[in-house]
């Protein structure tokens, strides 16, 4: 079976932007009451599809999430489902569309509106969580906290409306507590909290329902945040030329370390697999024999000192350079980074190449900002703190904002690695990756990622797109392999991923396919 990865909207909207989208829908002829009706219908449909039998408890809060819950309860009852509804607060205190739909629930279904009680949770076979929306700014407390604890303690199946109550839509932070949902149904576009941990881990499967908000509302919102997916960077993805040659696909250079030689070898092999025409390891004399005993497709150049490295990467045929993996936190590594940045090649700075600037990152940033070619920094959390520790994180939930600030400060594309890897460009464009399996937490996987990005840069892919594509390919290849993954397996699985990706992009994975597709 062929899997398509190029369908579906990729824009991510903040809570404030989603409010604007809701409001703008009225200008396109869709009333807020219609949106609530369609949202409730989407919830009812999703629940019936996932849990076609059993008692349903709908938990409604005082806002629009509660209004969606009233609609879902009414529609489910009309379909013959056994529904109970609990309200946080008093029905007479509801306003707007939520009040309208509460009255419809009572009038059309003879529906009861019960006060929240943990007893109802024990009765239910499935719970619909419509207590709080994505913009919650205070910790959950009181009876709502008790209800959420009861859902989790009893392991009740849960469908969350928009986000699980207590998850902040902009950060994924948990405001005191949140139910562990099996399914979350949101509307029009995802929010950051659907893709960022810990919120992402509480959403279960996250589905986006079309409730009639036209895509045209995005014209005035101008999103700068996207879900990392092929359709987002497809137009920049390298297309092999039928009459191409290896230098046309780019020469990539990896700075090799003296002792930890495996890191550079993993990165070099990954760069070849991701499409670089040829890859060289610049090796210290004492490690040449080790590097040359590896894969014969990877060239090894004896590079006795920094001056020789600088000369090598200044060759106009060199399109991309990687410094850092296994290089050691040494003066030589620092000098190699600066030499690479002084070249006209695209640069990836990873691992030790980042850590070596921990005490004084300004020279790194200054050199990045002064160059014309793209630079990609690939820190994990610890490396990020070493060079970007001065960027404030006042509330402890600013991972997304800090990545953006780091990119603006450094002038580089910054990949803040993790289970919810963030890719941020200096101009504010940002993507959140959500296809990485937990098996990627294995030694050497970061070296492979750096190599994938290096190979894409060597082929002329712009830095931000290369970073996004490399991160996505990394996750897709690991997912394709499955359990038991080690770093070497990731690059070996990439051809299977690329075969499907080429077909989705109209490239067919062959020279005939390239010609026929018009690329």
Phi, psi and omega in degrees: 000137179265130179263131177263131181247008188252009180259155174101144180291145182250348181297142174243132182249139172290170178301315181296320179294325178292323174300319179295321179296317177302314182293321182291336179300327179297326178293342178257016173089014179246115183282160179296328178293322176295319179299319180294321178297317181290325177296315178298322178295320178297321179294314180298318180297317181295320180293315180298324181290322184272321183229081187288350181225160173109165179288138181244125174252122178254120180259120185245135173261186187277356184253202183293331174300319176297320177300318175301321179296321177298318178297312181300318179299317180297315182291321179295320178297318179297336178272001178095009179282150178273106190239134168242149183229128177244136183244134173275104184109198183249142181298327181290346180270353180290152181225164173062217184296328177298319178296319179301314184283335172295317179295323178294321177300314181292315187286316188274335184244004190050039187284139173273147173243103185266152170292150179300136180210140178294338179298323180295327180297319181294329179288327191286148169266336176209142183245133171259119183264105175235033185287307185225153181266189187286345183264015180303133184240000180231154180297144176289140181212181174065217185293328178297320178296318179297319179297314181297317177299322180293318177302314182288319182296324181269356180062037183289134172305138188220132171251121181263135175274119179072291172218156171301134182305130182104344176271126179280128186295334184272340187232339188080002179291150178260123182271072177094306181197160176201147176288150176273093185284148172271331183212134174240129177249115176246181193227136175073296179215154175289162173248163180306322183296342176284339185247348185251137178283150007277349183304317181303322180289344180262349183280342190064219172285137182248114180251144177251121181262139174276114180246017173096007174284121183289146179300337182299339180295339180289342182299327180266344182273326179053067179300145174240010182233134183224157167280131184287112181209156185306322182296342180285325182240011186301323184293339179262354187291136184298134175253116179299133179273138181300330180252025184283171176217174190297321180288333174295330177272356172099139174259125179248142180240133176247127175286121182268146177271167182280323188246309183273072188284340182298325184298312180294324180293319176299315182294318181296316179297319179296322179297320176297314181298328182276001168119357177301142182291323173204153184226134176241144169258123175275107191251138168298150185306321185289347181250000185303315183299322180294312182295323181286346177277357181273211185296130182291342180285348180258123179282150178234124180246121176295126185228094191288337183204178183296323180299319178294322178297314181299320178296317182297315184282350176277352176302126183298343177282345178280118184262337184207147183225139175240129176232135172138308186300118178069012185278339184088149178271084188225163174302324179297318179298316177301315181294324178295320178299312182295325177294319178297318180292338179279351179274177178262009181272154169296146185233140168243125178245121189223160167052241183297334177295336175272311186299332183293346178258016185301320183278342184203081183282348186303318177300324177298309183296318182298317180292324177295314183294333184271357183260158180271324182287160182285146175233137178238125174256137187235061184280144161276181188304317181293316179294324178301314181296327183296324182248344180239020184298339180281348177287123188292151174222072192299321185253004177077007183236015190264035182303315180295311181295324180291322177297318178296317180296322179296320178295318179295321181292315187275335186081004181255161164286126183250125174254106176270101190284153179164187178297333176239063185307135179248133177244117185237135177260156181300334181274006176102343177298137185215144176230147175246129181265138181224023180250009185276123177282158180295343179294347178290349177283072181215149184303133176092350182294327177293327176296321178295317178301313179301322179293319177302313181295320177303313181297323179289319175300320180299331180273004176093010179288134179302152189303313182294316179294320179297320179296314180297314181295318180298317179296317180294314179300321178302311180293318182295320180293318178296319179295323180296323181288313180093201183298155179085009184298136165234168190303320182300332184289334188297308180294327180293333179274349184298321180304323178294320178296316181294326179300314178291319180297317179300318179296319179295328181269005179079019184261341174065352177072015179215165180295321178298319179296322179297315180296315183294331184282348179088002179279000000 
